[in-house]
Amino acid sequence: MGNEELRKIAYVLVEQLQKNVTVDWHLKESARAKLRVLVRRILKKYGYPPDLAPVAINTVLSQAETLLRWT
């Protein structure tokens, strides 16, 4: 994937995660599952390789936890 495509995916991911996080989402497994599904759907929509998706989903959630904890 090119840099522009990855930039677009990153922008959409951040935007959607900020809209969908709840209080203490990183502590509740049901909230984390909802966000995993959201990330998976966004990656699929933009043609992210399916074999790399599980690693990307875990990376996105760990980065989101760090980012959103400080905002």
PyMOL Python script that loads the backbone (N, CA, C, O; Angstrom):
from pymol import cmd

cmd.read_pdbstr("""\
ATOM      1  N   MET A   1       0.845  -1.175   0.000  1.00  0.00           N
ATOM      2  CA  MET A   1       0.000   0.000   0.000  1.00  0.00           C
ATOM      3  C   MET A   1       0.891   1.239   0.000  1.00  0.00           C
ATOM      4  O   MET A   1       1.978   1.244   0.578  1.00  0.00           O
ATOM      5  N   GLY A   2       0.413   2.271  -0.651  1.00  0.00           N
ATOM      6  CA  GLY A   2       1.165   3.510  -0.722  1.00  0.00           C
ATOM      7  C   GLY A   2       0.984   4.368   0.520  1.00  0.00           C
ATOM      8  O   GLY A   2       0.091   4.136   1.335  1.00  0.00           O
ATOM      9  N   ASN A   3       1.839   5.349   0.641  1.00  0.00           N
ATOM     10  CA  ASN A   3       1.786   6.230   1.797  1.00  0.00           C
ATOM     11  C   ASN A   3       0.472   6.999   1.882  1.00  0.00           C
ATOM     12  O   ASN A   3      -0.058   7.196   2.976  1.00  0.00           O
ATOM     13  N   GLU A   4      -0.052   7.430   0.758  1.00  0.00           N
ATOM     14  CA  GLU A   4      -1.311   8.187   0.761  1.00  0.00           C
ATOM     15  C   GLU A   4      -2.471   7.319   1.255  1.00  0.00           C
ATOM     16  O   GLU A   4      -3.321   7.789   2.012  1.00  0.00           O
ATOM     17  N   GLU A   5      -2.504   6.062   0.830  1.00  0.00           N
ATOM     18  CA  GLU A   5      -3.567   5.158   1.283  1.00  0.00           C
ATOM     19  C   GLU A   5      -3.460   4.908   2.781  1.00  0.00           C
ATOM     20  O   GLU A   5      -4.468   4.903   3.486  1.00  0.00           O
ATOM     21  N   LEU A   6      -2.246   4.701   3.264  1.00  0.00           N
ATOM     22  CA  LEU A   6      -2.049   4.466   4.689  1.00  0.00           C
ATOM     23  C   LEU A   6      -2.387   5.715   5.501  1.00  0.00           C
ATOM     24  O   LEU A   6      -2.932   5.614   6.600  1.00  0.00           O
ATOM     25  N   ARG A   7      -2.070   6.870   4.971  1.00  0.00           N
ATOM     26  CA  ARG A   7      -2.407   8.125   5.646  1.00  0.00           C
ATOM     27  C   ARG A   7      -3.922   8.287   5.758  1.00  0.00           C
ATOM     28  O   ARG A   7      -4.435   8.708   6.795  1.00  0.00           O
ATOM     29  N   LYS A   8      -4.624   7.952   4.691  1.00  0.00           N
ATOM     30  CA  LYS A   8      -6.093   8.044   4.690  1.00  0.00           C
ATOM     31  C   LYS A   8      -6.689   7.071   5.718  1.00  0.00           C
ATOM     32  O   LYS A   8      -7.598   7.434   6.465  1.00  0.00           O
ATOM     33  N   ILE A   9      -6.176   5.842   5.752  1.00  0.00           N
ATOM     34  CA  ILE A   9      -6.652   4.849   6.725  1.00  0.00           C
ATOM     35  C   ILE A   9      -6.390   5.339   8.143  1.00  0.00           C
ATOM     36  O   ILE A   9      -7.261   5.225   9.006  1.00  0.00           O
ATOM     37  N   ALA A  10      -5.203   5.882   8.395  1.00  0.00           N
ATOM     38  CA  ALA A  10      -4.865   6.370   9.732  1.00  0.00           C
ATOM     39  C   ALA A  10      -5.792   7.506  10.144  1.00  0.00           C
ATOM     40  O   ALA A  10      -6.248   7.550  11.286  1.00  0.00           O
ATOM     41  N   TYR A  11      -6.073   8.416   9.233  1.00  0.00           N
ATOM     42  CA  TYR A  11      -6.969   9.533   9.540  1.00  0.00           C
ATOM     43  C   TYR A  11      -8.364   9.033   9.903  1.00  0.00           C
ATOM     44  O   TYR A  11      -8.947   9.470  10.895  1.00  0.00           O
ATOM     45  N   VAL A  12      -8.892   8.124   9.103  1.00  0.00           N
ATOM     46  CA  VAL A  12     -10.231   7.584   9.350  1.00  0.00           C
ATOM     47  C   VAL A  12     -10.258   6.810  10.672  1.00  0.00           C
ATOM     48  O   VAL A  12     -11.214   6.917  11.439  1.00  0.00           O
ATOM     49  N   LEU A  13      -9.208   6.033  10.932  1.00  0.00           N
ATOM     50  CA  LEU A  13      -9.146   5.273  12.183  1.00  0.00           C
ATOM     51  C   LEU A  13      -9.166   6.192  13.398  1.00  0.00           C
ATOM     52  O   LEU A  13      -9.925   5.956  14.339  1.00  0.00           O
ATOM     53  N   VAL A  14      -8.353   7.222  13.389  1.00  0.00           N
ATOM     54  CA  VAL A  14      -8.307   8.147  14.526  1.00  0.00           C
ATOM     55  C   VAL A  14      -9.651   8.844  14.703  1.00  0.00           C
ATOM     56  O   VAL A  14     -10.154   8.966  15.820  1.00  0.00           O
ATOM     57  N   GLU A  15     -10.223   9.295  13.606  1.00  0.00           N
ATOM     58  CA  GLU A  15     -11.509   9.973  13.659  1.00  0.00           C
ATOM     59  C   GLU A  15     -12.599   9.070  14.251  1.00  0.00           C
ATOM     60  O   GLU A  15     -13.350   9.490  15.131  1.00  0.00           O
ATOM     61  N   GLN A  16     -12.676   7.839  13.763  1.00  0.00           N
ATOM     62  CA  GLN A  16     -13.713   6.911  14.227  1.00  0.00           C
ATOM     63  C   GLN A  16     -13.469   6.447  15.670  1.00  0.00           C
ATOM     64  O   GLN A  16     -14.419   6.289  16.437  1.00  0.00           O
ATOM     65  N   LEU A  17     -12.223   6.233  16.033  1.00  0.00           N
ATOM     66  CA  LEU A  17     -11.935   5.822  17.405  1.00  0.00           C
ATOM     67  C   LEU A  17     -12.300   6.919  18.391  1.00  0.00           C
ATOM     68  O   LEU A  17     -12.843   6.636  19.458  1.00  0.00           O
ATOM     69  N   GLN A  18     -12.008   8.163  18.047  1.00  0.00           N
ATOM     70  CA  GLN A  18     -12.356   9.259  18.939  1.00  0.00           C
ATOM     71  C   GLN A  18     -13.864   9.386  19.108  1.00  0.00           C
ATOM     72  O   GLN A  18     -14.337   9.758  20.182  1.00  0.00           O
ATOM     73  N   LYS A  19     -14.613   9.085  18.071  1.00  0.00           N
ATOM     74  CA  LYS A  19     -16.073   9.158  18.150  1.00  0.00           C
ATOM     75  C   LYS A  19     -16.677   8.007  18.952  1.00  0.00           C
ATOM     76  O   LYS A  19     -17.750   8.156  19.537  1.00  0.00           O
ATOM     77  N   ASN A  20     -15.997   6.863  18.984  1.00  0.00           N
ATOM     78  CA  ASN A  20     -16.596   5.658  19.543  1.00  0.00           C
ATOM     79  C   ASN A  20     -16.041   5.205  20.890  1.00  0.00           C
ATOM     80  O   ASN A  20     -16.514   4.207  21.433  1.00  0.00           O
ATOM     81  N   VAL A  21     -15.068   5.897  21.438  1.00  0.00           N
ATOM     82  CA  VAL A  21     -14.544   5.469  22.727  1.00  0.00           C
ATOM     83  C   VAL A  21     -15.495   5.884  23.841  1.00  0.00           C
ATOM     84  O   VAL A  21     -16.194   6.892  23.737  1.00  0.00           O
ATOM     85  N   THR A  22     -15.510   5.101  24.893  1.00  0.00           N
ATOM     86  CA  THR A  22     -16.319   5.386  26.062  1.00  0.00           C
ATOM     87  C   THR A  22     -15.394   5.494  27.261  1.00  0.00           C
ATOM     88  O   THR A  22     -14.199   5.215  27.163  1.00  0.00           O
ATOM     89  N   VAL A  23     -15.943   5.892  28.373  1.00  0.00           N
ATOM     90  CA  VAL A  23     -15.159   5.982  29.591  1.00  0.00           C
ATOM     91  C   VAL A  23     -14.668   4.584  29.965  1.00  0.00           C
ATOM     92  O   VAL A  23     -15.441   3.626  29.964  1.00  0.00           O
ATOM     93  N   ASP A  24     -13.400   4.475  30.280  1.00  0.00           N
ATOM     94  CA  ASP A  24     -12.776   3.206  30.664  1.00  0.00           C
ATOM     95  C   ASP A  24     -12.925   2.110  29.607  1.00  0.00           C
ATOM     96  O   ASP A  24     -13.060   0.934  29.945  1.00  0.00           O
ATOM     97  N   TRP A  25     -12.902   2.493  28.335  1.00  0.00           N
ATOM     98  CA  TRP A  25     -13.056   1.496  27.269  1.00  0.00           C
ATOM     99  C   TRP A  25     -11.927   0.489  27.280  1.00  0.00           C
ATOM    100  O   TRP A  25     -12.112  -0.661  26.883  1.00  0.00           O
ATOM    101  N   HIS A  26     -10.749   0.916  27.736  1.00  0.00           N
ATOM    102  CA  HIS A  26      -9.609   0.004  27.734  1.00  0.00           C
ATOM    103  C   HIS A  26      -9.694  -1.035  28.843  1.00  0.00           C
ATOM    104  O   HIS A  26      -8.900  -1.975  28.871  1.00  0.00           O
ATOM    105  N   LEU A  27     -10.653  -0.877  29.763  1.00  0.00           N
ATOM    106  CA  LEU A  27     -10.842  -1.850  30.836  1.00  0.00           C
ATOM    107  C   LEU A  27     -11.978  -2.833  30.554  1.00  0.00           C
ATOM    108  O   LEU A  27     -12.015  -3.924  31.123  1.00  0.00           O
ATOM    109  N   LYS A  28     -12.892  -2.449  29.686  1.00  0.00           N
ATOM    110  CA  LYS A  28     -14.062  -3.288  29.397  1.00  0.00           C
ATOM    111  C   LYS A  28     -13.844  -4.072  28.112  1.00  0.00           C
ATOM    112  O   LYS A  28     -13.607  -3.493  27.051  1.00  0.00           O
ATOM    113  N   GLU A  29     -13.924  -5.376  28.215  1.00  0.00           N
ATOM    114  CA  GLU A  29     -13.674  -6.229  27.049  1.00  0.00           C
ATOM    115  C   GLU A  29     -14.732  -6.031  25.970  1.00  0.00           C
ATOM    116  O   GLU A  29     -14.410  -6.104  24.784  1.00  0.00           O
ATOM    117  N   SER A  30     -15.973  -5.783  26.342  1.00  0.00           N
ATOM    118  CA  SER A  30     -17.020  -5.578  25.337  1.00  0.00           C
ATOM    119  C   SER A  30     -16.762  -4.303  24.527  1.00  0.00           C
ATOM    120  O   SER A  30     -17.007  -4.279  23.321  1.00  0.00           O
ATOM    121  N   ALA A  31     -16.276  -3.261  25.171  1.00  0.00           N
ATOM    122  CA  ALA A  31     -15.957  -2.022  24.465  1.00  0.00           C
ATOM    123  C   ALA A  31     -14.748  -2.221  23.560  1.00  0.00           C
ATOM    124  O   ALA A  31     -14.715  -1.705  22.442  1.00  0.00           O
ATOM    125  N   ARG A  32     -13.754  -2.970  24.038  1.00  0.00           N
ATOM    126  CA  ARG A  32     -12.577  -3.259  23.214  1.00  0.00           C
ATOM    127  C   ARG A  32     -12.972  -4.101  21.993  1.00  0.00           C
ATOM    128  O   ARG A  32     -12.441  -3.899  20.900  1.00  0.00           O
ATOM    129  N   ALA A  33     -13.890  -5.029  22.179  1.00  0.00           N
ATOM    130  CA  ALA A  33     -14.349  -5.869  21.067  1.00  0.00           C
ATOM    131  C   ALA A  33     -15.056  -5.014  20.011  1.00  0.00           C
ATOM    132  O   ALA A  33     -14.872  -5.223  18.812  1.00  0.00           O
ATOM    133  N   LYS A  34     -15.851  -4.069  20.458  1.00  0.00           N
ATOM    134  CA  LYS A  34     -16.543  -3.170  19.535  1.00  0.00           C
ATOM    135  C   LYS A  34     -15.537  -2.369  18.705  1.00  0.00           C
ATOM    136  O   LYS A  34     -15.717  -2.190  17.501  1.00  0.00           O
ATOM    137  N   LEU A  35     -14.481  -1.891  19.361  1.00  0.00           N
ATOM    138  CA  LEU A  35     -13.465  -1.127  18.649  1.00  0.00           C
ATOM    139  C   LEU A  35     -12.655  -2.011  17.702  1.00  0.00           C
ATOM    140  O   LEU A  35     -12.261  -1.561  16.626  1.00  0.00           O
ATOM    141  N   ARG A  36     -12.399  -3.276  18.095  1.00  0.00           N
ATOM    142  CA  ARG A  36     -11.706  -4.202  17.192  1.00  0.00           C
ATOM    143  C   ARG A  36     -12.501  -4.417  15.916  1.00  0.00           C
ATOM    144  O   ARG A  36     -11.938  -4.447  14.822  1.00  0.00           O
ATOM    145  N   VAL A  37     -13.815  -4.567  16.061  1.00  0.00           N
ATOM    146  CA  VAL A  37     -14.680  -4.743  14.888  1.00  0.00           C
ATOM    147  C   VAL A  37     -14.652  -3.490  14.022  1.00  0.00           C
ATOM    148  O   VAL A  37     -14.591  -3.583  12.796  1.00  0.00           O
ATOM    149  N   LEU A  38     -14.695  -2.332  14.648  1.00  0.00           N
ATOM    150  CA  LEU A  38     -14.643  -1.075  13.915  1.00  0.00           C
ATOM    151  C   LEU A  38     -13.352  -0.961  13.116  1.00  0.00           C
ATOM    152  O   LEU A  38     -13.377  -0.604  11.938  1.00  0.00           O
ATOM    153  N   VAL A  39     -12.234  -1.260  13.746  1.00  0.00           N
ATOM    154  CA  VAL A  39     -10.934  -1.196  13.066  1.00  0.00           C
ATOM    155  C   VAL A  39     -10.874  -2.213  11.932  1.00  0.00           C
ATOM    156  O   VAL A  39     -10.403  -1.896  10.839  1.00  0.00           O
ATOM    157  N   ARG A  40     -11.344  -3.416  12.180  1.00  0.00           N
ATOM    158  CA  ARG A  40     -11.333  -4.465  11.150  1.00  0.00           C
ATOM    159  C   ARG A  40     -12.142  -4.030   9.929  1.00  0.00           C
ATOM    160  O   ARG A  40     -11.713  -4.238   8.794  1.00  0.00           O
ATOM    161  N   ARG A  41     -13.301  -3.432  10.157  1.00  0.00           N
ATOM    162  CA  ARG A  41     -14.143  -2.988   9.043  1.00  0.00           C
ATOM    163  C   ARG A  41     -13.482  -1.865   8.240  1.00  0.00           C
ATOM    164  O   ARG A  41     -13.551  -1.853   7.011  1.00  0.00           O
ATOM    165  N   ILE A  42     -12.852  -0.935   8.928  1.00  0.00           N
ATOM    166  CA  ILE A  42     -12.176   0.158   8.233  1.00  0.00           C
ATOM    167  C   ILE A  42     -11.021  -0.379   7.392  1.00  0.00           C
ATOM    168  O   ILE A  42     -10.852   0.018   6.239  1.00  0.00           O
ATOM    169  N   LEU A  43     -10.233  -1.277   7.966  1.00  0.00           N
ATOM    170  CA  LEU A  43      -9.114  -1.856   7.210  1.00  0.00           C
ATOM    171  C   LEU A  43      -9.608  -2.603   5.979  1.00  0.00           C
ATOM    172  O   LEU A  43      -9.017  -2.494   4.905  1.00  0.00           O
ATOM    173  N   LYS A  44     -10.685  -3.357   6.133  1.00  0.00           N
ATOM    174  CA  LYS A  44     -11.243  -4.106   5.002  1.00  0.00           C
ATOM    175  C   LYS A  44     -11.781  -3.154   3.933  1.00  0.00           C
ATOM    176  O   LYS A  44     -11.599  -3.392   2.739  1.00  0.00           O
ATOM    177  N   LYS A  45     -12.435  -2.087   4.359  1.00  0.00           N
ATOM    178  CA  LYS A  45     -13.011  -1.105   3.430  1.00  0.00           C
ATOM    179  C   LYS A  45     -11.935  -0.476   2.545  1.00  0.00           C
ATOM    180  O   LYS A  45     -12.169  -0.224   1.363  1.00  0.00           O
ATOM    181  N   TYR A  46     -10.770  -0.226   3.111  1.00  0.00           N
ATOM    182  CA  TYR A  46      -9.704   0.430   2.363  1.00  0.00           C
ATOM    183  C   TYR A  46      -8.709  -0.550   1.747  1.00  0.00           C
ATOM    184  O   TYR A  46      -7.655  -0.135   1.265  1.00  0.00           O
ATOM    185  N   GLY A  47      -9.025  -1.829   1.758  1.00  0.00           N
ATOM    186  CA  GLY A  47      -8.217  -2.816   1.056  1.00  0.00           C
ATOM    187  C   GLY A  47      -6.927  -3.210   1.745  1.00  0.00           C
ATOM    188  O   GLY A  47      -5.967  -3.603   1.083  1.00  0.00           O
ATOM    189  N   TYR A  48      -6.890  -3.113   3.058  1.00  0.00           N
ATOM    190  CA  TYR A  48      -5.696  -3.522   3.792  1.00  0.00           C
ATOM    191  C   TYR A  48      -5.557  -5.034   3.681  1.00  0.00           C
ATOM    192  O   TYR A  48      -6.564  -5.737   3.767  1.00  0.00           O
ATOM    193  N   PRO A  49      -4.353  -5.563   3.494  1.00  0.00           N
ATOM    194  CA  PRO A  49      -4.170  -7.011   3.313  1.00  0.00           C
ATOM    195  C   PRO A  49      -4.706  -7.813   4.510  1.00  0.00           C
ATOM    196  O   PRO A  49      -4.314  -7.552   5.648  1.00  0.00           O
ATOM    197  N   PRO A  50      -5.586  -8.773   4.269  1.00  0.00           N
ATOM    198  CA  PRO A  50      -6.208  -9.546   5.355  1.00  0.00           C
ATOM    199  C   PRO A  50      -5.213 -10.321   6.213  1.00  0.00           C
ATOM    200  O   PRO A  50      -5.450 -10.514   7.405  1.00  0.00           O
ATOM    201  N   ASP A  51      -4.111 -10.764   5.629  1.00  0.00           N
ATOM    202  CA  ASP A  51      -3.150 -11.530   6.410  1.00  0.00           C
ATOM    203  C   ASP A  51      -2.375 -10.650   7.397  1.00  0.00           C
ATOM    204  O   ASP A  51      -1.814 -11.162   8.366  1.00  0.00           O
ATOM    205  N   LEU A  52      -2.337  -9.347   7.164  1.00  0.00           N
ATOM    206  CA  LEU A  52      -1.655  -8.423   8.069  1.00  0.00           C
ATOM    207  C   LEU A  52      -2.614  -7.737   9.044  1.00  0.00           C
ATOM    208  O   LEU A  52      -2.174  -7.035   9.955  1.00  0.00           O
ATOM    209  N   ALA A  53      -3.909  -7.934   8.858  1.00  0.00           N
ATOM    210  CA  ALA A  53      -4.914  -7.233   9.651  1.00  0.00           C
ATOM    211  C   ALA A  53      -4.840  -7.529  11.156  1.00  0.00           C
ATOM    212  O   ALA A  53      -4.922  -6.584  11.941  1.00  0.00           O
ATOM    213  N   PRO A  54      -4.691  -8.784  11.604  1.00  0.00           N
ATOM    214  CA  PRO A  54      -4.662  -9.013  13.058  1.00  0.00           C
ATOM    215  C   PRO A  54      -3.555  -8.247  13.776  1.00  0.00           C
ATOM    216  O   PRO A  54      -3.772  -7.720  14.868  1.00  0.00           O
ATOM    217  N   VAL A  55      -2.395  -8.184  13.182  1.00  0.00           N
ATOM    218  CA  VAL A  55      -1.284  -7.430  13.789  1.00  0.00           C
ATOM    219  C   VAL A  55      -1.614  -5.942  13.783  1.00  0.00           C
ATOM    220  O   VAL A  55      -1.353  -5.239  14.759  1.00  0.00           O
ATOM    221  N   ALA A  56      -2.186  -5.468  12.686  1.00  0.00           N
ATOM    222  CA  ALA A  56      -2.542  -4.050  12.584  1.00  0.00           C
ATOM    223  C   ALA A  56      -3.610  -3.673  13.600  1.00  0.00           C
ATOM    224  O   ALA A  56      -3.548  -2.597  14.193  1.00  0.00           O
ATOM    225  N   ILE A  57      -4.585  -4.546  13.806  1.00  0.00           N
ATOM    226  CA  ILE A  57      -5.652  -4.268  14.765  1.00  0.00           C
ATOM    227  C   ILE A  57      -5.081  -4.150  16.169  1.00  0.00           C
ATOM    228  O   ILE A  57      -5.428  -3.221  16.899  1.00  0.00           O
ATOM    229  N   ASN A  58      -4.218  -5.070  16.558  1.00  0.00           N
ATOM    230  CA  ASN A  58      -3.599  -4.996  17.883  1.00  0.00           C
ATOM    231  C   ASN A  58      -2.741  -3.747  18.031  1.00  0.00           C
ATOM    232  O   ASN A  58      -2.732  -3.120  19.090  1.00  0.00           O
ATOM    233  N   THR A  59      -2.028  -3.385  16.983  1.00  0.00           N
ATOM    234  CA  THR A  59      -1.198  -2.182  17.018  1.00  0.00           C
ATOM    235  C   THR A  59      -2.057  -0.933  17.157  1.00  0.00           C
ATOM    236  O   THR A  59      -1.746  -0.047  17.952  1.00  0.00           O
ATOM    237  N   VAL A  60      -3.128  -0.864  16.390  1.00  0.00           N
ATOM    238  CA  VAL A  60      -4.015   0.297  16.437  1.00  0.00           C
ATOM    239  C   VAL A  60      -4.630   0.436  17.827  1.00  0.00           C
ATOM    240  O   VAL A  60      -4.684   1.541  18.367  1.00  0.00           O
ATOM    241  N   LEU A  61      -5.091  -0.662  18.411  1.00  0.00           N
ATOM    242  CA  LEU A  61      -5.707  -0.580  19.736  1.00  0.00           C
ATOM    243  C   LEU A  61      -4.700  -0.201  20.813  1.00  0.00           C
ATOM    244  O   LEU A  61      -5.034   0.560  21.721  1.00  0.00           O
ATOM    245  N   SER A  62      -3.494  -0.707  20.734  1.00  0.00           N
ATOM    246  CA  SER A  62      -2.500  -0.329  21.739  1.00  0.00           C
ATOM    247  C   SER A  62      -2.111   1.137  21.585  1.00  0.00           C
ATOM    248  O   SER A  62      -1.921   1.832  22.583  1.00  0.00           O
ATOM    249  N   GLN A  63      -1.992   1.612  20.354  1.00  0.00           N
ATOM    250  CA  GLN A  63      -1.693   3.030  20.139  1.00  0.00           C
ATOM    251  C   GLN A  63      -2.864   3.904  20.557  1.00  0.00           C
ATOM    252  O   GLN A  63      -2.661   4.978  21.125  1.00  0.00           O
ATOM    253  N   ALA A  64      -4.079   3.464  20.286  1.00  0.00           N
ATOM    254  CA  ALA A  64      -5.256   4.220  20.687  1.00  0.00           C
ATOM    255  C   ALA A  64      -5.344   4.332  22.198  1.00  0.00           C
ATOM    256  O   ALA A  64      -5.701   5.382  22.733  1.00  0.00           O
ATOM    257  N   GLU A  65      -5.019   3.255  22.879  1.00  0.00           N
ATOM    258  CA  GLU A  65      -5.042   3.282  24.337  1.00  0.00           C
ATOM    259  C   GLU A  65      -4.067   4.337  24.863  1.00  0.00           C
ATOM    260  O   GLU A  65      -4.394   5.095  25.777  1.00  0.00           O
ATOM    261  N   THR A  66      -2.893   4.376  24.290  1.00  0.00           N
ATOM    262  CA  THR A  66      -1.892   5.363  24.703  1.00  0.00           C
ATOM    263  C   THR A  66      -2.331   6.776  24.344  1.00  0.00           C
ATOM    264  O   THR A  66      -2.242   7.683  25.172  1.00  0.00           O
ATOM    265  N   LEU A  67      -2.800   6.967  23.127  1.00  0.00           N
ATOM    266  CA  LEU A  67      -3.201   8.292  22.648  1.00  0.00           C
ATOM    267  C   LEU A  67      -4.419   8.823  23.408  1.00  0.00           C
ATOM    268  O   LEU A  67      -4.418   9.962  23.875  1.00  0.00           O
ATOM    269  N   LEU A  68      -5.438   8.003  23.526  1.00  0.00           N
ATOM    270  CA  LEU A  68      -6.697   8.465  24.100  1.00  0.00           C
ATOM    271  C   LEU A  68      -6.646   8.552  25.627  1.00  0.00           C
ATOM    272  O   LEU A  68      -7.495   9.203  26.237  1.00  0.00           O
ATOM    273  N   ARG A  69      -5.693   7.925  26.225  1.00  0.00           N
ATOM    274  CA  ARG A  69      -5.553   8.029  27.673  1.00  0.00           C
ATOM    275  C   ARG A  69      -5.113   9.451  28.061  1.00  0.00           C
ATOM    276  O   ARG A  69      -5.447   9.938  29.141  1.00  0.00           O
ATOM    277  N   TRP A  70      -4.376  10.095  27.184  1.00  0.00           N
ATOM    278  CA  TRP A  70      -3.826  11.431  27.491  1.00  0.00           C
ATOM    279  C   TRP A  70      -4.688  12.564  26.969  1.00  0.00           C
ATOM    280  O   TRP A  70      -4.359  13.728  27.195  1.00  0.00           O
ATOM    281  N   THR A  71      -5.780  12.268  26.282  1.00  0.00           N
ATOM    282  CA  THR A  71      -6.638  13.343  25.768  1.00  0.00           C
ATOM    283  C   THR A  71      -7.840  13.536  26.624  1.00  0.00           C
ATOM    284  O   THR A  71      -8.669  14.399  26.339  1.00  0.00           O
TER     285      THR A  71
END
""", "prot")
cmd.dss("prot")
cmd.show_as("cartoon", "prot")
cmd.util.cbc("prot")
cmd.orient("prot")
